[in-house]
Amino acid sequence: MTTKSIGVGIIGCGEIAQLMHLPILKELPGLHIAALCDLSCKVVDRLGDEYGVARRYTDHRQLFADAGVDAVVICTYEHASIVDEAIAAGKHFIVEKPLGFTPQEARPLVGKLQASGLVGMVGYMKLHDTGYRAGLEQIARIGRPKTIHLHNLAGRFDRYQQLYTQVRGDDVDQALLARSREAVNAAIEAALGPDHAGYRDLYLTLLMLGSHNLSVLRGAFGTATQVDYAAPIGPSHLLSVIRVGDDVPVKVEIAFGAQYEWWDEWLAVHGERDEVRIDFKNPYVRNTAATVRVKEAGGEGVTSERVIDTVPDTSFRQQWLHFLDCVCNGAAPRSTLQGGLDDLELAVAIIKAMPPKAA
């Protein structure tokens, strides 16, 4: 095992970088913060002072040219083009989800990464949650499922954001940001086609929130095989029925902005006799893990329920430990670019299964 410390560059120093990646990288042995990059000079300087990082950039291409940066975490709004540049620059990377906004822009990246020999991961941190990993063992034990429920009615993000102090800048060109979003919107509408371009915002809900849920489903049962049904319940609320594995039906319900007072996100797997349910915690809460509940059927209608204990840890921390294992020891990434592409293609298929809605 190598003892070299991996220098990590942060590209995009916004909320998730400040709340999770920076404090975790500061603490973990084997990794160190080598450089910071953000469009805001104020943010880069404040965080550089706080974390003792001297190399600071407002252009990610300058960071890629930095020989002291071995790997990057990409936390920007647009991801695919920066992933492409990371591969060209020979940098290992974690890219926050989604891999891209459309399958078209993400698809070439899979082959480029494979040819490069680099480690690249999509930041689906729930795949590394210690509770989820324990839940996978229980799911394997109950055999072929009869049905699966995948549910995420996102609760009050604002309550959890208040747990942390964030550095914000007012020195970014807003016209530049507006042009970027306009280009993304146009690409999404083109990918959905004229008959479904009116679901652009609902598609973004699937990418920005629901892709985590699609990834944990895929992590347990492989890539979905078909979409049976999909319907919009509201501007950012959808229902769908898809199929995985040996033609197993999955009911999917995802909503963003529901503003429930609690976090309501879970995966329930119903077997012939037993049931496994994994309840995920709000992603901004550190040092906690998903709760795994197993219901078991006994004789004469008797059932029992037990909770599987796991070591509480921050899933982002587990993700970085796994990344380090991949870079230093050749472990196979759990969260591949091909998986990120599969999730994008499934998201498009879900939207296209809805009734037509033009832009």
C-alpha positions, 0 to 999 in steps of 0.5 A: 500500500502506498503512503503518498498523500493524494493532492485534491483540487476542489472545483466549485467551492459552493454548498456541498464543497463547504459542508462536506468535501472540504472538512472531510478532506482536511481530516482524512489521512492519505488525502490533502487539499492541494488547490481551490477553484471557484468563479468567486475570488472572495469565496476562494480567498476566504476558504483558502485562508480557513483551510490553509490552501495557498494555490487558488484559482478562478479558472479550472484550467489553471488548476488542471495545469497544477502539478501538485493536483493529483485528483479533483472533485467537481462541484460545479453546475455543469459537469460533463465538459469539466470531466472531459478536461479532467481526463485529458489532464490526467487527473483522477476525479469524483464528479458530483451527480449528475454526470451530465445533463443529457446522455448525449454529453455523458456517453463519450466520457465512459470510453474516454475514462476507460482508455485513460486508466484513471479513477473516475467516480460519480458522487453517489455517496449513498452507495457508500452509506454503511446502512445501505451496505448492510441493507444490501446484505439483507436484500440478498438474503430474501431472494427474488423480490415480488415488488420494490418501492423507491420513495423520496419526498425531500424534507426541509433542506433549509433546516439542515443548511442552518447547521453550517456556516457558508461562505458566499460571494457577490463577485460572480458575473451573473450574465455568465451564469444565466448563459450557462443555464440557458445552454443547459435548458436548451440541451435538455429540451433537445434531449427530451424532444419536442413532445416532452420538452415541457417536462424540463424542470421535472427532468431536472428534479430527477437528476438533481434529487432522484438520481441518488435514488436511481443509483441505490436501486441500480446498486441493488438490482442492476440497470432498469430494464423498462419503464411501464408508466410515468405521470407528473403529479406536480411541477416537481413531483412524479410517479413511475413504475419501472422494471429491474432484474427478473421483471420485478416491478418498482414503484417510484415516487420522487418530489422536490420542494415538498417541504415536509418537516421530516426527511422521507426517503427510503427503499423497500424490498418485498420478498416472498415472505420477508421485507427489507426497508432502508431509510436514508437520513438527510445527506447534510447530517454527518456521522449517521447512517441509513436505518435498516429494518427487516420484517420476517414472517413466522408460522401461523401469521406471526411476524417479527421486526428487527433493526440492523445496527451499523457503524454510524459514519458520514457517507461522503467520508466513506466515499472518499475512503473508497476513492483512496482505495481505488487510486492507491490499491486498484479497487474497483469503483462502486460508482462508475461513469457507466452507472451515471450514464445508465441513470441519465438514460433511465431519467429520459425514458421516464419522462418520455413515458409521460403524456406529451407536453411541449415547451 
